[in-house]
């Protein structure tokens, strides 16, 4: 049976991997982000040790206070008031030390994680298109949010807690051994049982927690996909279907969470019973030693408190190990992104001074998309576009029209052949410089969620107010912009949803005008518009195409009659090329056949 696309994946062996030296060594690479804050980190570590040292002296003084109360105190420890003041002083010092420890570790974690997030984002923004074809946006977002947050929790809390538990365990054990060797041996005999239980329950709980997170992620996929495609959901009246899918995903999440809760509850109950049972046994055995005069009541009290501290540390180490596992897993996923090969960028070049003439040439270009290597899209394509020429590329869907423009912008590597601009191979041109000289107006314009001003200025971030207004005027957009109360400061909404299709297109054209590229790509820029909007956009496009090399990807052939040359693609090659008048004269030609089919469709709908 086919697996539901919303079902979570199984917990794989990858999720169950233990903390090995190799994995720790790899995760250790992330400490490079902490090194700039080493002074803060080690100062915080110093306050951690001081905090622990003060709190570990508390049980000792508590025992001495009891001995002083029953008249068995000696020397400095014979005065109840002195010991009480010492206890208050210790609590005050411990509070101060804890404050600075938390503050300093938080500073280190916030600064380091901000640097990791920045580097991750910088890496992602420069990744090639092939990378994004293989990854989902939600997955990449999770790397920069959830995984980094997991690392931050470890750095700000887990490391400090782990060191505190180890310090308490080592120093506490040494103190109780000095206090009473007999009681210490008796008490330590109960620890193996706790450790074995912690290992068994901890592993099961971690796996169930992991599966719960996977199920929750699957539920979030339902929300993400249905809200992104809410129009499709409503058109097909599938609200109930999606509701049931989400309900099913949440039910699986709850089932796993409750199962984990059962194990967690059983483990905590066992720990409470074993820990306090051990304390009862120690009290029983210690009471015998007190009656024999081998230790004092104060020493027994101190011993019991130290035992509680040590027991809590042992119990906490299991959880620390689980946190460490998750942190190493998160670090591996973060490093996987950071180790990816990004697009080459030379930030030392001054690109703004280099403006191309716009001579474009394709020579025997063969190409298959990296994710579909078995399907060759372009099969030895030859094409020349001269500076200032308007060339239209037509053909059936899937014929490689948009692929040509993507290859021109060097989004992908060619299988073979060569693409050159101004007689220079694009493989040898700096990517930033190449793309700076190319403008794009796509069929589906995706605007950023800010203002109209910000979206137009995206073509030239340092543009003046007058330049933005002039670009809007040339794009035939100024009239509708001025109709809004906020004018250029109008918020367009996420993906530009507050603007109509024609308005979004004209904002995109204004953006391209402001960029002022010598090479322009129009990817079916009017195919999704009504007649009135198309006319307004076409006027704006005519203004935009002046004095530029323009490549028009067209589906509607009526919009390209005035092109200097029309190139017809078929089976990944140029089947025909020429002007509109030249191509319609070719008997049984591909172009004339496409034109006939479109005219028949148009006449049919007019008749209807």
C-alpha positions in Angstrom: 0.0 0.0 0.0 1.3 3.5 -0.9 2.5 5.5 2.1 0.5 8.6 2.9 2.5 11.7 2.1 1.8 13.0 5.6 2.9 10.0 7.5 6.1 10.4 9.4 9.2 8.4 8.5 10.3 5.5 10.6 12.9 6.0 13.3 16.0 5.0 11.4 19.3 3.6 12.5 20.7 7.1 11.9 18.4 8.4 14.8 19.7 5.6 17.1 23.4 6.3 16.6 25.4 6.4 19.8 27.7 9.2 20.8 31.0 8.1 19.3 34.4 9.8 19.3 34.1 10.6 15.5 30.7 12.2 15.9 31.9 14.2 18.9 35.0 15.3 16.9 32.8 16.4 14.0 30.4 18.3 16.3 33.5 19.9 18.0 34.0 22.0 14.8 31.1 24.2 15.9 33.3 25.4 18.8 35.0 27.7 16.3 31.9 29.9 16.7 32.5 30.0 20.5 36.2 30.8 20.3 35.7 34.6 19.9 33.9 34.5 23.2 36.4 32.3 25.1 36.9 34.8 27.8 33.2 35.1 28.5 32.9 31.3 28.4 35.8 30.5 30.9 34.7 33.4 33.2 31.2 31.8 33.3 32.9 28.4 33.9 34.7 30.0 36.9 31.4 31.3 38.3 29.9 27.8 37.8 32.6 26.2 39.9 32.3 28.9 42.6 28.5 28.4 42.6 28.9 24.7 43.0 31.6 25.0 45.7 29.4 27.2 47.8 26.3 25.0 47.5 28.3 21.9 48.3 29.4 23.6 51.6 25.8 24.0 52.6 25.2 20.3 53.8 28.4 20.4 55.8 27.4 23.6 57.7 23.8 22.2 58.1 25.2 19.1 59.9 27.5 21.3 62.0 24.5 23.5 63.0 22.6 20.4 64.2 25.7 19.3 66.2 26.0 22.7 67.8 22.3 22.7 68.7 22.7 19.5 70.7 25.9 20.7 72.3 28.4 18.6 70.3 29.9 21.4 68.2 33.6 22.1 68.5 35.6 25.3 68.1 34.2 27.7 65.5 31.4 25.3 64.8 30.1 25.5 68.4 28.2 28.8 67.9 24.8 28.4 66.4 24.5 32.1 65.3 27.9 32.0 63.6 27.0 28.9 61.6 23.5 30.4 60.7 25.2 33.6 59.4 27.6 31.5 57.4 24.8 29.6 55.8 23.0 32.9 54.9 26.3 34.2 53.5 26.8 31.0 51.4 23.3 31.4 50.0 24.0 35.0 49.1 27.3 34.1 47.4 25.7 31.2 45.6 22.9 33.5 44.2 25.5 36.0 43.0 27.7 33.4 41.4 24.6 31.7 39.7 23.5 35.1 38.3 26.8 35.7 36.6 27.1 32.1 35.5 23.7 32.2 33.8 24.3 35.7 32.3 27.8 34.8 30.9 26.7 31.5 29.4 23.6 33.1 27.9 25.8 35.8 26.3 28.1 33.2 24.8 25.2 31.1 23.5 23.3 34.1 22.0 26.4 35.5 20.3 27.6 32.1 19.0 24.2 31.0 17.8 23.6 34.3 16.0 26.9 33.8 14.2 25.9 30.2 13.2 22.5 31.4 12.0 24.1 34.2 10.0 26.7 31.8 8.4 23.9 29.3 7.7 21.8 31.9 6.0 24.8 33.3 4.1 25.5 29.7 2.9 21.9 29.0 1.9 21.5 32.2 0.0 24.6 31.4 -2.2 23.7 27.7 -2.8 23.1 26.7 -6.4 19.6 26.0 -7.7 20.3 22.2 -7.8 20.6 22.3 -4.0 17.1 23.8 -3.6 15.6 21.3 -6.0 16.6 18.5 -3.7 15.6 20.1 -0.4 12.3 21.3 1.0 12.0 24.8 2.3 10.6 23.5 5.6 13.6 21.3 6.0 16.1 24.2 5.4 14.1 26.5 7.8 14.3 23.7 10.4 18.1 23.7 10.1 18.4 27.4 10.8 15.7 27.5 13.6 15.1 24.2 15.4 18.6 22.7 15.0 20.4 25.9 16.0 18.0 26.3 19.0 18.9 22.8 20.1 22.5 23.7 20.0 21.8 26.9 21.9 20.0 25.0 24.7 23.0 22.7 25.0 25.5 25.6 25.1 23.5 27.8 27.5 22.1 25.1 29.8 23.2 21.6 29.1 27.0 22.1 29.2 26.7 24.1 32.4 24.4 21.5 34.0 26.6 18.6 32.8 29.7 20.2 34.3 27.8 21.0 37.5 26.6 17.4 37.8 30.1 16.0 37.3 31.5 18.4 39.8 28.8 17.5 42.3 29.3 13.8 41.8 33.1 13.9 42.2 33.4 16.4 45.0 30.2 15.1 46.8 31.5 11.5 46.7 34.9 12.5 48.1 33.2 14.4 50.9 30.9 11.5 52.0 33.9 9.1 51.8 35.7 11.3 54.3 32.6 11.7 56.5 31.9 7.9 56.7 33.5 5.2 54.6 31.0 2.6 55.9 28.0 4.6 55.0 29.5 5.6 51.6 30.1 2.0 50.6 26.5 1.1 51.7 25.0 4.0 49.8 27.1 3.4 46.6 25.8 -0.2 46.4 22.4 1.2 45.4 23.8 3.2 42.4 24.3 0.5 39.8 20.5 -0.2 39.9 19.8 3.4 39.2 22.3 3.6 36.4 21.0 0.5 34.6 17.4 1.8 34.9 18.4 5.2 33.7 20.1 3.6 30.6 17.1 1.4 29.8 14.4 4.0 30.3 16.4 6.8 28.9 17.0 5.0 25.5 13.3 4.1 25.2 12.1 7.6 26.1 14.5 9.2 23.7 13.3 7.1 20.8 9.7 7.7 21.6 10.3 11.4 22.0 12.1 11.4 18.6 9.1 9.6 17.0 6.8 12.1 18.6 8.8 15.0 17.1 8.7 13.3 13.7 4.9 12.9 13.9 4.5 16.5 15.0 6.7 17.5 12.0 4.4 15.5 9.7 1.4 17.3 11.2 3.1 20.6 10.5 3.6 19.6 6.9 -0.2 19.3 6.6 -0.6 22.8 7.9 2.1 24.3 5.8 1.0 22.7 2.5 -2.7 23.3 3.0 -2.3 26.9 4.0 0.0 27.6 1.1 -2.5 26.0 -1.3 -5.6 27.1 0.5 -7.3 28.2 -2.8 -6.9 24.7 -4.2 -8.3 23.1 -1.0 -11.4 25.4 -1.3 -11.9 24.9 -5.0 -11.9 21.1 -4.6 -14.0 21.5 -1.3 -11.5 19.3 0.5 -11.5 21.2 3.8 -12.9 18.1 5.5 -10.3 15.8 3.9 -7.4 18.1 5.1 -9.0 18.4 8.5 -9.2 14.6 8.9 -5.6 14.3 7.7 -4.4 16.8 10.3 -6.6 15.1 12.9 -5.0 11.7 12.1 -1.4 13.2 12.2 -2.1 14.9 15.6 -3.6 11.6 16.9 -0.4 9.8 16.0 1.6 12.5 17.7 -0.5 12.2 20.9 -0.3 8.4 20.9 3.5 8.5 20.8 3.7 11.3 23.4 1.5 9.4 25.8 3.5 6.2 25.3 6.6 8.2 26.1 4.9 9.7 29.1 4.1 6.2 30.4 7.8 5.3 30.3 8.8 8.6 31.7 6.3 8.3 34.6 7.5 4.7 35.3 11.1 5.9 35.3 10.5 8.8 37.6 8.4 6.6 39.9 11.2 4.1 40.0 13.9 6.7 40.7 11.8 8.2 43.5 11.3 4.8 45.1 14.9 3.7 44.6 16.4 7.1 45.6 14.3 7.6 48.7 14.4 3.9 49.5 18.2 4.2 49.5 18.0 7.2 51.8 15.8 5.3 54.2 18.3 2.4 54.1 21.1 4.9 54.7 19.1 6.5 57.6 18.6 3.0 59.1 22.2 2.0 58.8 23.4 5.5 59.9 21.1 5.5 62.9 23.0 2.3 64.0 26.3 4.1 63.6 25.0 7.1 65.6 23.9 4.8 68.4 27.3 3.3 68.5 28.9 6.7 68.6 30.8 6.2 65.4 29.3 9.4 63.8 27.3 12.3 65.0 23.7 13.2 64.1 25.1 16.3 62.3 27.4 14.1 60.2 24.5 11.8 59.3 22.4 14.8 58.3 25.2 16.1 56.1 25.7 12.7 54.6 22.0 12.3 53.7 21.9 15.8 52.0 25.1 15.0 50.1 23.6 11.6 49.1 20.6 13.4 47.7 22.9 15.7 45.7 24.8 12.8 44.3 21.7 10.8 43.5 20.2 13.8 41.7 23.4 14.2 39.7 23.5 10.5 38.7 19.8 10.7 37.6 20.5 13.9 35.7 23.5 12.5 33.7 21.1 10.2 31.8 19.1 13.2 30.6 22.4 15.1 29.9 23.5 12.2 27.6 20.1 12.4 25.7 20.6 16.1 25.3 24.1 15.5 24.1 22.9 13.0 21.5 20.3 15.5 20.2 22.9 18.3 20.1 25.3 16.1 18.1 22.6 15.2 15.7 21.7 18.9 15.3 25.3 19.8 14.8 25.7 17.2 12.1 22.7 18.6 10.2 24.0 22.1 10.5 27.5 21.1 9.4 26.1 19.2 6.5 24.7 22.5 5.1 27.9 24.4 6.0 30.0 21.8 4.2 28.0 22.0 1.0 29.6 23.5 -2.1 28.1 26.9 -2.8 28.2 29.1 -5.9 31.5 30.8 -6.5 31.4 34.4 -5.5 34.3 37.0 -5.8 33.4 39.8 -3.5 36.5 41.7 -4.3 35.4 42.6 -7.9 33.6 45.9 -8.7 30.7 44.6 -10.7 28.9 47.9 -11.2 31.5 49.1 -13.6 31.1 46.2 -15.9 28.1 46.5 -18.3 27.7 44.0 -21.1 26.7 44.8 -24.6 24.3 41.9 -24.7 25.5 39.5 -27.4 24.4 36.0 -26.4 25.4 32.8 -28.0 24.5 29.1 -27.4 26.8 26.6 -29.0 25.8 22.9 -29.1 24.3 23.1 -25.7 23.1 19.8 -24.1 21.5 19.8 -20.7 19.5 17.6 -18.3 18.3 18.7 -14.9 20.4 17.2 -12.1 17.2 15.7 -10.6 16.2 14.2 -14.0 19.4 13.0 -15.6 17.5 10.5 -17.7 15.6 13.2 -19.6 17.7 15.4 -21.9 15.9 18.8 -22.2 18.3 20.5 -24.7 19.9 18.4 -27.4 22.6 20.4 -29.1 21.0 23.8 -29.1 22.5 26.6 -31.3 21.3 30.1 -30.9 22.6 33.7 -31.5 21.1 36.8 -30.0 22.6 40.2 -31.0 22.8 43.3 -28.9 19.5 45.2 -28.7 17.6 42.3 -30.5 14.2 41.2 -29.4 14.0 37.5 -29.8 11.0 35.3 -28.9 11.3 31.6 -28.0 8.2 29.5 -28.5 7.4 25.8 -28.5 5.4 23.2 -26.7 5.4 23.0 -22.9 8.4 21.1 -21.6 10.4 22.0 -24.7 13.1 23.9 -22.9 12.1 27.5 -23.3 12.5 28.5 -19.6 15.6 26.2 -19.3 17.4 28.4 -21.8 17.0 31.5 -19.6 18.0 29.5 -16.5 21.2 28.3 -18.2 21.9 31.9 -19.4 21.9 33.0 -15.7 24.2 30.0 -14.9 21.8 28.4 -12.5 23.0 25.0 -13.7 26.2 23.5 -15.2 25.9 22.4 -18.8 26.3 18.7 -19.8 28.2 19.9 -22.8 28.5 22.8 -25.1 29.0 26.5 -24.4 27.1 29.7 -23.6 28.8 33.0 -24.0 28.0 36.6 -23.4 30.0 39.2 -25.4 32.1 36.3 -26.7 33.1 35.3 -23.1 32.0 31.9 -21.7 29.6 32.4 -18.8 31.6 29.7 -17.0 34.5 32.2 -16.9 32.4 35.2 -15.9 31.9 36.1 -12.2 28.3 35.0 -11.3 27.4 38.2 -9.5 28.6 40.2 -12.5 26.7 38.0 -15.0 23.4 38.2 -13.1 23.8 41.9 -12.5 23.5 42.3 -16.2 20.4 40.3 -16.6 16.8 41.3 -15.7 13.9 39.0 -15.3 10.1 39.5 -15.3 8.6 36.1 -14.6 5.0 34.8 -15.3 4.3 34.4 -11.6 5.7 37.5 -9.7 6.6 36.8 -6.1 6.9 40.1 -4.2 8.4 40.4 -0.7 6.0 41.2 2.1 7.1 44.8 2.6 6.1 48.0 0.8 5.8 48.8 -2.9 8.7 51.1 -2.5 10.9 48.3 -1.1 9.9 45.9 -3.8 10.7 48.3 -6.6 13.9 49.4 -5.0 15.0 45.7 -4.9 16.3 46.3 -8.4 18.6 49.0 -7.1 18.7 49.2 -3.2 20.4 52.6 -3.2 17.9 54.2 -5.6 16.7 57.7 -4.8 13.0 58.6 -4.4 12.9 60.2 -7.9 14.5 57.1 -9.5 11.8 54.8 -7.9 9.0 57.1 -9.0 10.4 57.3 -12.5 10.6 53.5 -12.7 7.1 53.2 -11.5 5.9 55.8 -14.1 7.7 53.9 -17.0 6.2 50.7 -15.7 2.7 52.2 -16.0 2.3 51.6 -12.2 2.3 55.1 -10.8 -1.5 55.6 -11.3 -2.5 52.6 -9.2 0.2 53.3 -6.6 -1.0 56.9 -6.1 -4.5 55.5 -5.7 -3.5 53.8 -2.5 -3.6 56.1 0.7 -0.1 55.1 1.6 1.2 55.3 -2.0 4.7 53.8 -2.2 4.5 52.8 1.4 1.6 50.5 0.8 2.2 47.0 2.3 1.8 44.4 -0.5 1.3 41.5 1.9 3.0 38.1 1.8 4.0 37.2 -1.8 2.2 40.4 -2.9 -1.3 39.0 -2.3 -2.8 42.5 -1.7 -2.1 43.5 -5.3 -3.8 42.2 -8.4 -1.9 40.1 -10.9 -1.5 43.0 -13.3 -0.3 45.3 -10.5 2.3 42.8 -9.3 3.6 42.5 -12.9 4.0 46.2 -13.2 5.8 46.4 -9.9 8.1 43.7 -11.2 8.6 45.6 -14.4 9.4 48.8 -12.4 12.0 46.7 -10.5 13.6 45.6 -13.7 13.6 49.1 -15.1 15.4 50.4 -12.0 17.9 47.6 -12.4 18.5 48.7 -16.0 20.1 45.5 -17.3 21.4 45.2 -20.8 19.9 41.7 -21.1 16.2 41.2 -20.3 14.2 38.0 -19.9 10.4 38.0 -20.1 9.2 34.6 -19.1 5.5 34.5 -20.3 5.1 37.9 -18.4 1.5 38.4 -19.7 0.1 34.9 -20.1 -1.8 34.9 -16.8 -3.5 38.3 -17.2 -6.9 39.5 -18.4 -7.0 41.6 -21.6 -7.2 45.0 -19.8 -4.3 44.2 -17.5 -2.3 42.6 -20.4 -2.6 45.9 -22.4 -1.3 47.9 -19.5 1.5 45.5 -18.8 2.4 45.3 -22.5 2.8 49.1 -22.7 5.1 48.9 -19.7 7.1 46.0 -21.3 7.5 47.9 -24.5 9.1 50.7 -22.4 11.3 48.2 -20.6 12.5 46.5 -23.8 13.9 49.7 -25.4 17.7 49.4 -26.2 18.1 46.0 -24.5 18.8 42.5 -25.7 15.4 40.9 -24.9 14.5 37.2 -24.7 10.8 36.6 -24.6 9.5 33.3 -23.5 6.0 33.2 -25.1 3.0 30.9 -25.0 0.5 33.3 -26.5 1.8 33.9 -30.0 -0.2 37.0 -30.5 2.1 38.9 -28.2 5.3 38.3 -30.2 4.4 39.3 -33.7 6.7 42.3 -33.6 9.8 40.4 -32.3 12.9 40.8 -34.4 13.2 37.0 -34.6 11.1 34.1 -33.4 12.8 30.9 -32.5 10.8 27.7 -32.5 12.0 24.9 -30.2 11.1 21.3 -30.8 12.7 18.2 -29.2 15.4 20.3 -27.5 16.6 22.0 -30.7 15.8 25.0 -32.9 13.3 23.7 -35.4 12.6 27.0 -37.1 13.6 30.7 -36.8 12.7 33.9 -38.5 10.2 36.8 -38.3 6.5 36.2 -37.8 5.8 36.8 -41.5 8.6 34.5 -42.6 7.5 31.6 -40.3 3.8 31.7 -41.3 4.8 31.2 -44.9 6.5 27.8 -44.1 4.0 25.2 -45.3 3.3 22.6 -42.5 5.8 24.5 -40.3 5.8 24.1 -36.5 5.1 27.8 -35.9 2.3 28.0 -38.4 0.8 24.9 -36.8 1.0 26.3 -33.3 -0.6 29.5 -34.5 -3.4 27.7 -36.3 -4.2 25.7 -33.1 -4.3 28.9 -31.0 -6.5 30.7 -33.5 -8.9 27.7 -33.5 -9.1 27.8 -29.7 -9.6 31.6 -29.7 -12.4 31.3 -32.3 -14.1 28.5 -30.4 -14.2 30.5 -27.2 -15.5 33.6 -29.0 -18.2 31.5 -30.5 -19.2 30.1 -27.1 
